[in-house]
Amino acid sequence: MNDEPTAAELTAIEDEMPLIEAEVDLLDVQIRIMSAHGPVDEVTAQRLRRSRDAVVAEALRWYMRRFNAPRRAA
């Protein structure tokens, strides 16, 4: 039995890595907020918004690549 990932699996992981990294960054911000004592400062709130936006943007890019969705005019 071969426990090594296939070339297709490695390609899929590589393709999804920007989304994974964005999600890890968002999780890091959320953990910092939950473990902080006191109110959230403006810098942390801004970092949370940017991280959340990055996850959404990367997810959309991943779906566009994954499902080869053509762009439609708004």
DRENBA-940071 format. One record per atom (N, C-alpha, C, O): y, x, z; residue in one letter; atom name; chain; residue number from 1. Coordinates in nm, 2 decimals. Atoms other than C-alpha are relative to their C-alpha. Layout:
<rs>
r yy Y | xx X | zz Z | residuo A | atomo CA | cadena A | num NUM;
...
</rs>
This chain:
<rs>
r yy -0.12 | xx 0.08 | zz 0.00 | residuo M | atomo N | cadena A | num 1;
r yy 0.00 | xx 0.00 | zz 0.00 | residuo M | atomo CA | cadena A | num 1;
r yy 0.12 | xx 0.09 | zz 0.00 | residuo M | atomo C | cadena A | num 1;
r yy 0.14 | xx 0.18 | zz 0.08 | residuo M | atomo O | cadena A | num 1;
r yy -0.12 | xx -0.08 | zz 0.01 | residuo N | atomo N | cadena A | num 2;
r yy 0.34 | xx 0.14 | zz -0.10 | residuo N | atomo CA | cadena A | num 2;
r yy 0.11 | xx -0.07 | zz 0.08 | residuo N | atomo C | cadena A | num 2;
r yy 0.15 | xx -0.19 | zz 0.05 | residuo N | atomo O | cadena A | num 2;
r yy -0.11 | xx 0.06 | zz -0.08 | residuo D | atomo N | cadena A | num 3;
r yy 0.61 | xx 0.08 | zz 0.16 | residuo D | atomo CA | cadena A | num 3;
r yy 0.14 | xx 0.04 | zz -0.05 | residuo D | atomo C | cadena A | num 3;
r yy 0.24 | xx 0.00 | zz 0.01 | residuo D | atomo O | cadena A | num 3;
r yy -0.13 | xx -0.04 | zz 0.06 | residuo E | atomo N | cadena A | num 4;
r yy 0.89 | xx 0.23 | zz -0.06 | residuo E | atomo CA | cadena A | num 4;
r yy 0.06 | xx -0.11 | zz -0.08 | residuo E | atomo C | cadena A | num 4;
r yy -0.02 | xx -0.19 | zz -0.14 | residuo E | atomo O | cadena A | num 4;
r yy -0.06 | xx 0.10 | zz 0.08 | residuo P | atomo N | cadena A | num 5;
r yy 1.14 | xx 0.00 | zz -0.21 | residuo P | atomo CA | cadena A | num 5;
r yy -0.01 | xx 0.03 | zz -0.15 | residuo P | atomo C | cadena A | num 5;
r yy -0.01 | xx 0.15 | zz -0.19 | residuo P | atomo O | cadena A | num 5;
r yy 0.01 | xx -0.02 | zz 0.15 | residuo T | atomo N | cadena A | num 6;
r yy 1.12 | xx -0.05 | zz -0.59 | residuo T | atomo CA | cadena A | num 6;
r yy 0.14 | xx 0.03 | zz -0.05 | residuo T | atomo C | cadena A | num 6;
r yy 0.24 | xx 0.02 | zz 0.02 | residuo T | atomo O | cadena A | num 6;
r yy -0.13 | xx -0.03 | zz 0.06 | residuo A | atomo N | cadena A | num 7;
r yy 1.40 | xx 0.05 | zz -0.82 | residuo A | atomo CA | cadena A | num 7;
r yy 0.09 | xx -0.12 | zz -0.01 | residuo A | atomo C | cadena A | num 7;
r yy 0.21 | xx -0.12 | zz 0.01 | residuo A | atomo O | cadena A | num 7;
r yy -0.07 | xx 0.12 | zz 0.01 | residuo A | atomo N | cadena A | num 8;
r yy 1.50 | xx -0.31 | zz -0.86 | residuo A | atomo CA | cadena A | num 8;
r yy 0.06 | xx -0.04 | zz 0.14 | residuo A | atomo C | cadena A | num 8;
r yy 0.17 | xx -0.09 | zz 0.15 | residuo A | atomo O | cadena A | num 8;
r yy -0.04 | xx 0.02 | zz -0.14 | residuo E | atomo N | cadena A | num 9;
r yy 1.52 | xx -0.35 | zz -0.48 | residuo E | atomo CA | cadena A | num 9;
r yy 0.12 | xx 0.09 | zz 0.04 | residuo E | atomo C | cadena A | num 9;
r yy 0.22 | xx 0.04 | zz 0.10 | residuo E | atomo O | cadena A | num 9;
r yy -0.11 | xx -0.09 | zz -0.03 | residuo L | atomo N | cadena A | num 10;
r yy 1.74 | xx -0.04 | zz -0.45 | residuo L | atomo CA | cadena A | num 10;
r yy 0.12 | xx -0.04 | zz -0.07 | residuo L | atomo C | cadena A | num 10;
r yy 0.23 | xx -0.03 | zz -0.02 | residuo L | atomo O | cadena A | num 10;
r yy -0.12 | xx 0.04 | zz 0.08 | residuo T | atomo N | cadena A | num 11;
r yy 1.97 | xx -0.16 | zz -0.73 | residuo T | atomo CA | cadena A | num 11;
r yy 0.06 | xx -0.13 | zz 0.07 | residuo T | atomo C | cadena A | num 11;
r yy 0.18 | xx -0.14 | zz 0.08 | residuo T | atomo O | cadena A | num 11;
r yy -0.05 | xx 0.12 | zz -0.06 | residuo A | atomo N | cadena A | num 12;
r yy 2.00 | xx -0.50 | zz -0.55 | residuo A | atomo CA | cadena A | num 12;
r yy 0.08 | xx 0.03 | zz 0.13 | residuo A | atomo C | cadena A | num 12;
r yy 0.18 | xx -0.02 | zz 0.16 | residuo A | atomo O | cadena A | num 12;
r yy -0.07 | xx -0.04 | zz -0.12 | residuo I | atomo N | cadena A | num 13;
r yy 2.09 | xx -0.33 | zz -0.22 | residuo I | atomo CA | cadena A | num 13;
r yy 0.13 | xx 0.07 | zz -0.04 | residuo I | atomo C | cadena A | num 13;
r yy 0.23 | xx 0.04 | zz 0.03 | residuo I | atomo O | cadena A | num 13;
r yy -0.12 | xx -0.07 | zz 0.05 | residuo E | atomo N | cadena A | num 14;
r yy 2.34 | xx -0.11 | zz -0.40 | residuo E | atomo CA | cadena A | num 14;
r yy 0.11 | xx -0.10 | zz -0.04 | residuo E | atomo C | cadena A | num 14;
r yy 0.23 | xx -0.08 | zz -0.01 | residuo E | atomo O | cadena A | num 14;
r yy -0.09 | xx 0.10 | zz 0.05 | residuo D | atomo N | cadena A | num 15;
r yy 2.50 | xx -0.41 | zz -0.56 | residuo D | atomo CA | cadena A | num 15;
r yy 0.06 | xx -0.08 | zz 0.11 | residuo D | atomo C | cadena A | num 15;
r yy 0.18 | xx -0.12 | zz 0.10 | residuo D | atomo O | cadena A | num 15;
r yy -0.05 | xx 0.08 | zz -0.11 | residuo E | atomo N | cadena A | num 16;
r yy 2.53 | xx -0.59 | zz -0.23 | residuo E | atomo CA | cadena A | num 16;
r yy 0.07 | xx 0.08 | zz 0.10 | residuo E | atomo C | cadena A | num 16;
r yy 0.13 | xx 0.02 | zz 0.20 | residuo E | atomo O | cadena A | num 16;
r yy -0.06 | xx -0.09 | zz -0.11 | residuo M | atomo N | cadena A | num 17;
r yy 2.66 | xx -0.29 | zz -0.03 | residuo M | atomo CA | cadena A | num 17;
r yy 0.15 | xx -0.03 | zz 0.03 | residuo M | atomo C | cadena A | num 17;
r yy 0.18 | xx -0.03 | zz 0.15 | residuo M | atomo O | cadena A | num 17;
r yy -0.14 | xx 0.03 | zz -0.03 | residuo P | atomo N | cadena A | num 18;
r yy 3.03 | xx -0.37 | zz -0.07 | residuo P | atomo CA | cadena A | num 18;
r yy 0.02 | xx -0.13 | zz 0.09 | residuo P | atomo C | cadena A | num 18;
r yy 0.10 | xx -0.13 | zz 0.18 | residuo P | atomo O | cadena A | num 18;
r yy 0.00 | xx 0.12 | zz -0.08 | residuo L | atomo N | cadena A | num 19;
r yy 2.97 | xx -0.72 | zz 0.08 | residuo L | atomo CA | cadena A | num 19;
r yy -0.05 | xx 0.03 | zz 0.14 | residuo L | atomo C | cadena A | num 19;
r yy 0.01 | xx -0.02 | zz 0.24 | residuo L | atomo O | cadena A | num 19;
r yy 0.05 | xx -0.03 | zz -0.13 | residuo I | atomo N | cadena A | num 20;
r yy 2.76 | xx -0.58 | zz 0.36 | residuo I | atomo CA | cadena A | num 20;
r yy 0.10 | xx 0.08 | zz 0.08 | residuo I | atomo C | cadena A | num 20;
r yy 0.12 | xx 0.05 | zz 0.20 | residuo I | atomo O | cadena A | num 20;
r yy -0.10 | xx -0.08 | zz -0.07 | residuo E | atomo N | cadena A | num 21;
r yy 3.03 | xx -0.32 | zz 0.45 | residuo E | atomo CA | cadena A | num 21;
r yy 0.12 | xx -0.09 | zz 0.04 | residuo E | atomo C | cadena A | num 21;
r yy 0.17 | xx -0.07 | zz 0.15 | residuo E | atomo O | cadena A | num 21;
r yy -0.11 | xx 0.09 | zz -0.04 | residuo A | atomo N | cadena A | num 22;
r yy 3.30 | xx -0.60 | zz 0.45 | residuo A | atomo CA | cadena A | num 22;
r yy -0.05 | xx -0.08 | zz 0.12 | residuo A | atomo C | cadena A | num 22;
r yy 0.03 | xx -0.11 | zz 0.21 | residuo A | atomo O | cadena A | num 22;
r yy 0.05 | xx 0.08 | zz -0.11 | residuo E | atomo N | cadena A | num 23;
r yy 3.08 | xx -0.81 | zz 0.68 | residuo E | atomo CA | cadena A | num 23;
r yy -0.01 | xx 0.08 | zz 0.13 | residuo E | atomo C | cadena A | num 23;
r yy 0.02 | xx 0.03 | zz 0.23 | residuo E | atomo O | cadena A | num 23;
r yy 0.01 | xx -0.08 | zz -0.11 | residuo V | atomo N | cadena A | num 24;
r yy 3.02 | xx -0.52 | zz 0.91 | residuo V | atomo CA | cadena A | num 24;
r yy 0.14 | xx 0.02 | zz 0.06 | residuo V | atomo C | cadena A | num 24;
r yy 0.16 | xx 0.02 | zz 0.18 | residuo V | atomo O | cadena A | num 24;
r yy -0.14 | xx -0.01 | zz -0.04 | residuo D | atomo N | cadena A | num 25;
r yy 3.40 | xx -0.46 | zz 0.93 | residuo D | atomo CA | cadena A | num 25;
r yy 0.05 | xx -0.12 | zz 0.07 | residuo D | atomo C | cadena A | num 25;
r yy 0.11 | xx -0.11 | zz 0.18 | residuo D | atomo O | cadena A | num 25;
r yy -0.04 | xx 0.12 | zz -0.06 | residuo L | atomo N | cadena A | num 26;
r yy 3.46 | xx -0.82 | zz 1.01 | residuo L | atomo CA | cadena A | num 26;
r yy -0.07 | xx -0.02 | zz 0.14 | residuo L | atomo C | cadena A | num 26;
r yy -0.01 | xx -0.06 | zz 0.24 | residuo L | atomo O | cadena A | num 26;
r yy 0.07 | xx 0.01 | zz -0.13 | residuo L | atomo N | cadena A | num 27;
r yy 3.19 | xx -0.82 | zz 1.28 | residuo L | atomo CA | cadena A | num 27;
r yy 0.06 | xx 0.10 | zz 0.10 | residuo L | atomo C | cadena A | num 27;
r yy 0.07 | xx 0.06 | zz 0.22 | residuo L | atomo O | cadena A | num 27;
r yy -0.06 | xx -0.09 | zz -0.09 | residuo D | atomo N | cadena A | num 28;
r yy 3.35 | xx -0.51 | zz 1.43 | residuo D | atomo CA | cadena A | num 28;
r yy 0.12 | xx -0.05 | zz 0.06 | residuo D | atomo C | cadena A | num 28;
r yy 0.15 | xx -0.04 | zz 0.18 | residuo D | atomo O | cadena A | num 28;
r yy -0.12 | xx 0.06 | zz -0.05 | residuo V | atomo N | cadena A | num 29;
r yy 3.68 | xx -0.68 | zz 1.46 | residuo V | atomo CA | cadena A | num 29;
r yy -0.03 | xx -0.12 | zz 0.10 | residuo V | atomo C | cadena A | num 29;
r yy 0.03 | xx -0.13 | zz 0.20 | residuo V | atomo O | cadena A | num 29;
r yy 0.03 | xx 0.11 | zz -0.09 | residuo Q | atomo N | cadena A | num 30;
r yy 3.52 | xx -0.99 | zz 1.61 | residuo Q | atomo CA | cadena A | num 30;
r yy -0.06 | xx 0.05 | zz 0.13 | residuo Q | atomo C | cadena A | num 30;
r yy -0.02 | xx -0.01 | zz 0.24 | residuo Q | atomo O | cadena A | num 30;
r yy 0.05 | xx -0.06 | zz -0.13 | residuo I | atomo N | cadena A | num 31;
r yy 3.33 | xx -0.78 | zz 1.87 | residuo I | atomo CA | cadena A | num 31;
r yy 0.12 | xx 0.05 | zz 0.08 | residuo I | atomo C | cadena A | num 31;
r yy 0.12 | xx 0.03 | zz 0.20 | residuo I | atomo O | cadena A | num 31;
r yy -0.11 | xx -0.06 | zz -0.07 | residuo R | atomo N | cadena A | num 32;
r yy 3.65 | xx -0.60 | zz 1.96 | residuo R | atomo CA | cadena A | num 32;
r yy 0.09 | xx -0.12 | zz 0.07 | residuo R | atomo C | cadena A | num 32;
r yy 0.13 | xx -0.10 | zz 0.18 | residuo R | atomo O | cadena A | num 32;
r yy -0.08 | xx 0.12 | zz -0.05 | residuo I | atomo N | cadena A | num 33;
r yy 3.83 | xx -0.94 | zz 2.01 | residuo I | atomo CA | cadena A | num 33;
r yy -0.07 | xx -0.06 | zz 0.12 | residuo I | atomo C | cadena A | num 33;
r yy -0.01 | xx -0.09 | zz 0.22 | residuo I | atomo O | cadena A | num 33;
r yy 0.08 | xx 0.06 | zz -0.11 | residuo M | atomo N | cadena A | num 34;
r yy 3.55 | xx -1.08 | zz 2.22 | residuo M | atomo CA | cadena A | num 34;
r yy -0.01 | xx 0.09 | zz 0.12 | residuo M | atomo C | cadena A | num 34;
r yy -0.03 | xx 0.04 | zz 0.23 | residuo M | atomo O | cadena A | num 34;
r yy 0.02 | xx -0.09 | zz -0.12 | residuo S | atomo N | cadena A | num 35;
r yy 3.52 | xx -0.77 | zz 2.44 | residuo S | atomo CA | cadena A | num 35;
r yy 0.14 | xx 0.04 | zz 0.06 | residuo S | atomo C | cadena A | num 35;
r yy 0.14 | xx 0.10 | zz 0.17 | residuo S | atomo O | cadena A | num 35;
r yy -0.13 | xx -0.03 | zz -0.05 | residuo A | atomo N | cadena A | num 36;
r yy 3.90 | xx -0.74 | zz 2.49 | residuo A | atomo CA | cadena A | num 36;
r yy 0.04 | xx -0.09 | zz 0.11 | residuo A | atomo C | cadena A | num 36;
r yy -0.01 | xx -0.20 | zz 0.13 | residuo A | atomo O | cadena A | num 36;
r yy -0.05 | xx 0.08 | zz -0.11 | residuo H | atomo N | cadena A | num 37;
r yy 4.07 | xx -0.85 | zz 2.80 | residuo H | atomo CA | cadena A | num 37;
r yy 0.15 | xx -0.04 | zz -0.03 | residuo H | atomo C | cadena A | num 37;
r yy 0.23 | xx 0.05 | zz -0.05 | residuo H | atomo O | cadena A | num 37;
r yy -0.13 | xx 0.04 | zz 0.03 | residuo G | atomo N | cadena A | num 38;
r yy 4.38 | xx -1.05 | zz 2.74 | residuo G | atomo CA | cadena A | num 38;
r yy 0.02 | xx -0.06 | zz -0.14 | residuo G | atomo C | cadena A | num 38;
r yy -0.08 | xx -0.07 | zz -0.21 | residuo G | atomo O | cadena A | num 38;
r yy -0.03 | xx 0.06 | zz 0.14 | residuo P | atomo N | cadena A | num 39;
r yy 4.55 | xx -1.20 | zz 2.43 | residuo P | atomo CA | cadena A | num 39;
r yy -0.02 | xx 0.10 | zz -0.11 | residuo P | atomo C | cadena A | num 39;
r yy -0.02 | xx 0.22 | zz -0.09 | residuo P | atomo O | cadena A | num 39;
r yy 0.02 | xx -0.08 | zz 0.12 | residuo V | atomo N | cadena A | num 40;
r yy 4.49 | xx -1.07 | zz 2.08 | residuo V | atomo CA | cadena A | num 40;
r yy 0.14 | xx 0.04 | zz -0.05 | residuo V | atomo C | cadena A | num 40;
r yy 0.22 | xx -0.04 | zz -0.06 | residuo V | atomo O | cadena A | num 40;
r yy -0.13 | xx -0.04 | zz 0.05 | residuo D | atomo N | cadena A | num 41;
r yy 4.78 | xx -0.86 | zz 1.96 | residuo D | atomo CA | cadena A | num 41;
r yy 0.01 | xx -0.02 | zz -0.15 | residuo D | atomo C | cadena A | num 41;
r yy -0.09 | xx -0.05 | zz -0.22 | residuo D | atomo O | cadena A | num 41;
r yy -0.02 | xx 0.03 | zz 0.14 | residuo E | atomo N | cadena A | num 42;
r yy 4.93 | xx -0.89 | zz 1.62 | residuo E | atomo CA | cadena A | num 42;
r yy -0.07 | xx 0.09 | zz -0.10 | residuo E | atomo C | cadena A | num 42;
r yy -0.12 | xx 0.04 | zz -0.20 | residuo E | atomo O | cadena A | num 42;
r yy 0.07 | xx -0.10 | zz 0.08 | residuo V | atomo N | cadena A | num 43;
r yy 4.77 | xx -0.58 | zz 1.48 | residuo V | atomo CA | cadena A | num 43;
r yy -0.15 | xx -0.04 | zz -0.02 | residuo V | atomo C | cadena A | num 43;
r yy -0.21 | xx -0.04 | zz -0.13 | residuo V | atomo O | cadena A | num 43;
r yy 0.14 | xx 0.05 | zz 0.00 | residuo T | atomo N | cadena A | num 44;
r yy 4.42 | xx -0.71 | zz 1.57 | residuo T | atomo CA | cadena A | num 44;
r yy -0.01 | xx -0.13 | zz -0.08 | residuo T | atomo C | cadena A | num 44;
r yy -0.11 | xx -0.14 | zz -0.16 | residuo T | atomo O | cadena A | num 44;
r yy 0.00 | xx 0.12 | zz 0.08 | residuo A | atomo N | cadena A | num 45;
r yy 4.50 | xx -1.05 | zz 1.43 | residuo A | atomo CA | cadena A | num 45;
r yy 0.01 | xx 0.02 | zz -0.15 | residuo A | atomo C | cadena A | num 45;
r yy -0.05 | xx -0.04 | zz -0.23 | residuo A | atomo O | cadena A | num 45;
r yy -0.01 | xx -0.03 | zz 0.14 | residuo Q | atomo N | cadena A | num 46;
r yy 4.61 | xx -0.90 | zz 1.11 | residuo Q | atomo CA | cadena A | num 46;
r yy -0.13 | xx 0.07 | zz -0.06 | residuo Q | atomo C | cadena A | num 46;
r yy -0.17 | xx 0.04 | zz -0.17 | residuo Q | atomo O | cadena A | num 46;
r yy 0.12 | xx -0.06 | zz 0.04 | residuo R | atomo N | cadena A | num 47;
r yy 4.30 | xx -0.69 | zz 1.09 | residuo R | atomo CA | cadena A | num 47;
r yy -0.11 | xx -0.10 | zz -0.02 | residuo R | atomo C | cadena A | num 47;
r yy -0.19 | xx -0.09 | zz -0.11 | residuo R | atomo O | cadena A | num 47;
r yy 0.10 | xx 0.11 | zz 0.01 | residuo L | atomo N | cadena A | num 48;
r yy 4.09 | xx -1.00 | zz 1.15 | residuo L | atomo CA | cadena A | num 48;
r yy 0.02 | xx -0.08 | zz -0.13 | residuo L | atomo C | cadena A | num 48;
r yy -0.07 | xx -0.11 | zz -0.21 | residuo L | atomo O | cadena A | num 48;
r yy -0.03 | xx 0.07 | zz 0.13 | residuo R | atomo N | cadena A | num 49;
r yy 4.27 | xx -1.18 | zz 0.86 | residuo R | atomo CA | cadena A | num 49;
r yy -0.04 | xx 0.08 | zz -0.12 | residuo R | atomo C | cadena A | num 49;
r yy -0.11 | xx 0.03 | zz -0.21 | residuo R | atomo O | cadena A | num 49;
r yy 0.03 | xx -0.09 | zz 0.11 | residuo R | atomo N | cadena A | num 50;
r yy 4.23 | xx -0.88 | zz 0.63 | residuo R | atomo CA | cadena A | num 50;
r yy -0.16 | xx 0.01 | zz -0.02 | residuo R | atomo C | cadena A | num 50;
r yy -0.21 | xx 0.00 | zz -0.13 | residuo R | atomo O | cadena A | num 50;
r yy 0.14 | xx -0.01 | zz 0.00 | residuo S | atomo N | cadena A | num 51;
r yy 3.86 | xx -0.85 | zz 0.72 | residuo S | atomo CA | cadena A | num 51;
r yy -0.07 | xx -0.13 | zz -0.06 | residuo S | atomo C | cadena A | num 51;
r yy -0.16 | xx -0.12 | zz -0.14 | residuo S | atomo O | cadena A | num 51;
r yy 0.06 | xx 0.13 | zz 0.05 | residuo R | atomo N | cadena A | num 52;
r yy 3.79 | xx -1.22 | zz 0.66 | residuo R | atomo CA | cadena A | num 52;
r yy 0.03 | xx -0.02 | zz -0.15 | residuo R | atomo C | cadena A | num 52;
r yy -0.06 | xx -0.06 | zz -0.22 | residuo R | atomo O | cadena A | num 52;
r yy -0.03 | xx 0.01 | zz 0.14 | residuo D | atomo N | cadena A | num 53;
r yy 3.97 | xx -1.21 | zz 0.33 | residuo D | atomo CA | cadena A | num 53;
r yy -0.09 | xx 0.09 | zz -0.09 | residuo D | atomo C | cadena A | num 53;
r yy -0.13 | xx 0.06 | zz -0.20 | residuo D | atomo O | cadena A | num 53;
r yy 0.09 | xx -0.10 | zz 0.08 | residuo A | atomo N | cadena A | num 54;
r yy 3.77 | xx -0.90 | zz 0.22 | residuo A | atomo CA | cadena A | num 54;
r yy -0.14 | xx -0.05 | zz -0.01 | residuo A | atomo C | cadena A | num 54;
r yy -0.20 | xx -0.04 | zz -0.12 | residuo A | atomo O | cadena A | num 54;
r yy 0.14 | xx 0.06 | zz 0.01 | residuo V | atomo N | cadena A | num 55;
r yy 3.44 | xx -1.08 | zz 0.30 | residuo V | atomo CA | cadena A | num 55;
r yy 0.00 | xx -0.11 | zz -0.11 | residuo V | atomo C | cadena A | num 55;
r yy -0.09 | xx -0.11 | zz -0.19 | residuo V | atomo O | cadena A | num 55;
r yy 0.00 | xx 0.11 | zz 0.10 | residuo V | atomo N | cadena A | num 56;
r yy 3.54 | xx -1.38 | zz 0.09 | residuo V | atomo CA | cadena A | num 56;
r yy 0.01 | xx 0.06 | zz -0.14 | residuo V | atomo C | cadena A | num 56;
r yy -0.06 | xx 0.02 | zz -0.23 | residuo V | atomo O | cadena A | num 56;
r yy -0.02 | xx -0.06 | zz 0.14 | residuo A | atomo N | cadena A | num 57;
r yy 3.66 | xx -1.16 | zz -0.20 | residuo A | atomo CA | cadena A | num 57;
r yy -0.13 | xx 0.07 | zz -0.04 | residuo A | atomo C | cadena A | num 57;
r yy -0.17 | xx 0.06 | zz -0.16 | residuo A | atomo O | cadena A | num 57;
r yy 0.13 | xx -0.07 | zz 0.04 | residuo E | atomo N | cadena A | num 58;
r yy 3.34 | xx -0.94 | zz -0.19 | residuo E | atomo CA | cadena A | num 58;
r yy -0.11 | xx -0.10 | zz -0.03 | residuo E | atomo C | cadena A | num 58;
r yy -0.19 | xx -0.08 | zz -0.12 | residuo E | atomo O | cadena A | num 58;
r yy 0.11 | xx 0.10 | zz 0.03 | residuo A | atomo N | cadena A | num 59;
r yy 3.12 | xx -1.25 | zz -0.17 | residuo A | atomo CA | cadena A | num 59;
r yy 0.02 | xx -0.07 | zz -0.14 | residuo A | atomo C | cadena A | num 59;
r yy -0.07 | xx -0.09 | zz -0.21 | residuo A | atomo O | cadena A | num 59;
r yy -0.02 | xx 0.06 | zz 0.13 | residuo L | atomo N | cadena A | num 60;
r yy 3.29 | xx -1.40 | zz -0.47 | residuo L | atomo CA | cadena A | num 60;
r yy -0.03 | xx 0.10 | zz -0.11 | residuo L | atomo C | cadena A | num 60;
r yy -0.09 | xx 0.06 | zz -0.22 | residuo L | atomo O | cadena A | num 60;
r yy 0.04 | xx -0.10 | zz 0.10 | residuo R | atomo N | cadena A | num 61;
r yy 3.25 | xx -1.08 | zz -0.67 | residuo R | atomo CA | cadena A | num 61;
r yy -0.15 | xx 0.01 | zz -0.01 | residuo R | atomo C | cadena A | num 61;
r yy -0.20 | xx 0.03 | zz -0.12 | residuo R | atomo O | cadena A | num 61;
r yy 0.14 | xx -0.01 | zz 0.00 | residuo W | atomo N | cadena A | num 62;
r yy 2.89 | xx -1.06 | zz -0.57 | residuo W | atomo CA | cadena A | num 62;
r yy -0.06 | xx -0.12 | zz -0.07 | residuo W | atomo C | cadena A | num 62;
r yy -0.15 | xx -0.10 | zz -0.15 | residuo W | atomo O | cadena A | num 62;
r yy 0.05 | xx 0.12 | zz 0.07 | residuo Y | atomo N | cadena A | num 63;
r yy 2.83 | xx -1.42 | zz -0.68 | residuo Y | atomo CA | cadena A | num 63;
r yy 0.02 | xx 0.01 | zz -0.15 | residuo Y | atomo C | cadena A | num 63;
r yy -0.06 | xx -0.03 | zz -0.23 | residuo Y | atomo O | cadena A | num 63;
r yy -0.04 | xx -0.01 | zz 0.15 | residuo M | atomo N | cadena A | num 64;
r yy 3.01 | xx -1.35 | zz -1.01 | residuo M | atomo CA | cadena A | num 64;
r yy -0.10 | xx 0.09 | zz -0.07 | residuo M | atomo C | cadena A | num 64;
r yy -0.15 | xx 0.06 | zz -0.18 | residuo M | atomo O | cadena A | num 64;
r yy 0.10 | xx -0.09 | zz 0.06 | residuo R | atomo N | cadena A | num 65;
r yy 2.78 | xx -1.05 | zz -1.07 | residuo R | atomo CA | cadena A | num 65;
r yy -0.14 | xx -0.06 | zz 0.00 | residuo R | atomo C | cadena A | num 65;
r yy -0.21 | xx -0.05 | zz -0.10 | residuo R | atomo O | cadena A | num 65;
r yy 0.14 | xx 0.05 | zz -0.02 | residuo R | atomo N | cadena A | num 66;
r yy 2.46 | xx -1.21 | zz -0.94 | residuo R | atomo CA | cadena A | num 66;
r yy -0.03 | xx -0.11 | zz -0.10 | residuo R | atomo C | cadena A | num 66;
r yy -0.14 | xx -0.12 | zz -0.16 | residuo R | atomo O | cadena A | num 66;
r yy 0.03 | xx 0.11 | zz 0.08 | residuo F | atomo N | cadena A | num 67;
r yy 2.49 | xx -1.53 | zz -1.13 | residuo F | atomo CA | cadena A | num 67;
r yy 0.07 | xx 0.00 | zz -0.13 | residuo F | atomo C | cadena A | num 67;
r yy 0.06 | xx -0.10 | zz -0.21 | residuo F | atomo O | cadena A | num 67;
r yy -0.07 | xx -0.01 | zz 0.13 | residuo N | atomo N | cadena A | num 68;
r yy 2.70 | xx -1.41 | zz -1.42 | residuo N | atomo CA | cadena A | num 68;
r yy 0.08 | xx -0.12 | zz -0.03 | residuo N | atomo C | cadena A | num 68;
r yy 0.08 | xx -0.17 | zz -0.15 | residuo N | atomo O | cadena A | num 68;
r yy -0.08 | xx 0.12 | zz 0.02 | residuo A | atomo N | cadena A | num 69;
r yy 2.94 | xx -1.69 | zz -1.37 | residuo A | atomo CA | cadena A | num 69;
r yy 0.12 | xx 0.03 | zz -0.08 | residuo A | atomo C | cadena A | num 69;
r yy 0.20 | xx 0.12 | zz -0.05 | residuo A | atomo O | cadena A | num 69;
r yy -0.12 | xx -0.02 | zz 0.08 | residuo P | atomo N | cadena A | num 70;
r yy 3.20 | xx -1.71 | zz -1.64 | residuo P | atomo CA | cadena A | num 70;
r yy 0.13 | xx -0.05 | zz 0.07 | residuo P | atomo C | cadena A | num 70;
r yy 0.12 | xx -0.15 | zz 0.15 | residuo P | atomo O | cadena A | num 70;
r yy -0.12 | xx 0.05 | zz -0.07 | residuo R | atomo N | cadena A | num 71;
r yy 3.56 | xx -1.74 | zz -1.52 | residuo R | atomo CA | cadena A | num 71;
r yy 0.05 | xx -0.12 | zz -0.08 | residuo R | atomo C | cadena A | num 71;
r yy 0.05 | xx -0.13 | zz -0.20 | residuo R | atomo O | cadena A | num 71;
r yy -0.06 | xx 0.12 | zz 0.06 | residuo R | atomo N | cadena A | num 72;
r yy 3.72 | xx -2.08 | zz -1.58 | residuo R | atomo CA | cadena A | num 72;
r yy 0.15 | xx 0.00 | zz 0.03 | residuo R | atomo C | cadena A | num 72;
r yy 0.19 | xx 0.04 | zz 0.14 | residuo R | atomo O | cadena A | num 72;
r yy -0.15 | xx 0.01 | zz -0.02 | residuo A | atomo N | cadena A | num 73;
r yy 4.09 | xx -2.14 | zz -1.62 | residuo A | atomo CA | cadena A | num 73;
r yy 0.02 | xx -0.11 | zz 0.10 | residuo A | atomo C | cadena A | num 73;
r yy -0.05 | xx -0.21 | zz 0.11 | residuo A | atomo O | cadena A | num 73;
r yy -0.03 | xx 0.09 | zz -0.11 | residuo A | atomo N | cadena A | num 74;
r yy 4.24 | xx -2.31 | zz -1.32 | residuo A | atomo CA | cadena A | num 74;
r yy 0.08 | xx -0.12 | zz -0.05 | residuo A | atomo C | cadena A | num 74;
r yy 0.11 | xx -0.21 | zz 0.02 | residuo A | atomo O | cadena A | num 74;
</rs>
